[in-house]
């Protein structure tokens, strides 16, 4: 911010962004203190769709809590399903058949692509480009159809069970997924030509909204935000779970720390997701999709347990405290965007309002997951 | 980051607070000692856990190191962990109503390389839930502490803005306390 812009007149005003504003992608309110077009202070105000999921975890059984996992981050619900069932399997010592693990990875990665596609469309929409949204939704629609056929839901999935998956996938799901990947591969160059190399987009994003690796560390930011700041950290690699160690994929890392870097990380992740799915489909074994002995009433050993997975927006952690009963004593959900958004106040200081919206879009916010 | 340094420093810190509690082996090098001795650490009927550091089995618990410190040591614990280049994942509470205590739990992890997770916990009396803030060490703690204040009514002393974050600004209850009966 130029010093002139501030000093010429000291007139500052407050501006409310949201709670109902298209750029906030949900009911998020940002209290802005403005000096002309420049932001002096931006304070996110949360809680408009707070539903107290953590209390719900304490008054229903472990299995009854499963549907809640589809309602945190409704754009990549399967990652949250996966984190929760893996935690309970760890607590109760349940083995999962290999076929089920492969199905979990295939569906979760498909869900990650659909989440990134929606982010892509909505982000470019924030910046004023309407058309890419329609293309992205066209591709996303195919994923929703594929997932609907196996999970029975289009958005709020509740597909994984303790010890496996709700049902087996059919061959036409696998062949349909491969056909979809072929189609999306052929369309990625189009996206890059249409959007990534678009000079307007480049000028809106390059150098805008710098977030250093140190800032990420101080605020606990993870996921594409952290990887766009040059830190090679992905829970799937650093703390492998499920069958990810058997699969060959790269973690895209960009060192520019700006909004363009975060954009590039997510676009490259779509390619990596496709690689993961192809390998998983090539390797998927025959066999059961549910473990044989899963206790009807799960009563884990008393103690506390932690488990993390890589969701589309960063590392999602659950800390569960069991007192040996069939319900959790305490269920803490550590959602990635909560931490990612907490750095917004510091990162947006002195930015132009329009740039700050680009920065907000590049954080990929999903409000129900922040408010929980 | 040197894991062993962090473990040693935290161990020394936790040992400071207690006059004599030899059960948790303050001298043992970071090795199997007392690994599954950690099992009953949460059960209510046995005596509450003493301050000290436990190296727990990662595959079972999901963390590598579990350390309980005194209330006035949480800031120093955060500084040790910050100095090692680790990051704050979350802060939360647990209401141990039968012990008349609240537990505050800090989750730390390392994002710069090999996975390393540390959980720091402390217990405070339920009727005087005061604890120093660590938001000066980790600015990200600001929101986590506000959330813990919402849910448990824990007063983080020195916090720059201890207001309701997720709950409505005019509410007068703390939903995760075990004696909360709905509203």
Interface residues (C-beta under 8 A of the other chain):
Chain A: X46 X47 X50 X52 X54 X55 X58 X87 X90 X216 X217 X218 X219 X220 X221 X222 X226 X231 X233 X238 X239 X301 X302 X303 X304 X305 X306 X307 X308 X315 X317 X319 X321 X323 X324 X329 X330 X332 X334 X338 X339 X342 X343 X346 X371 X372
Chain B: X38 X39 X40 X41 X42 X43 X44 X59 X60 X61 X62 X63 X85 X86 X87 X88 X89 X90 X92 X94 X95 X105 X107 X109 X111 X112 X113 X114 X115 X117 X119 X138 X139 X140 X142 X143 X151 X164 X165 X166 X167 X168 X175 X176
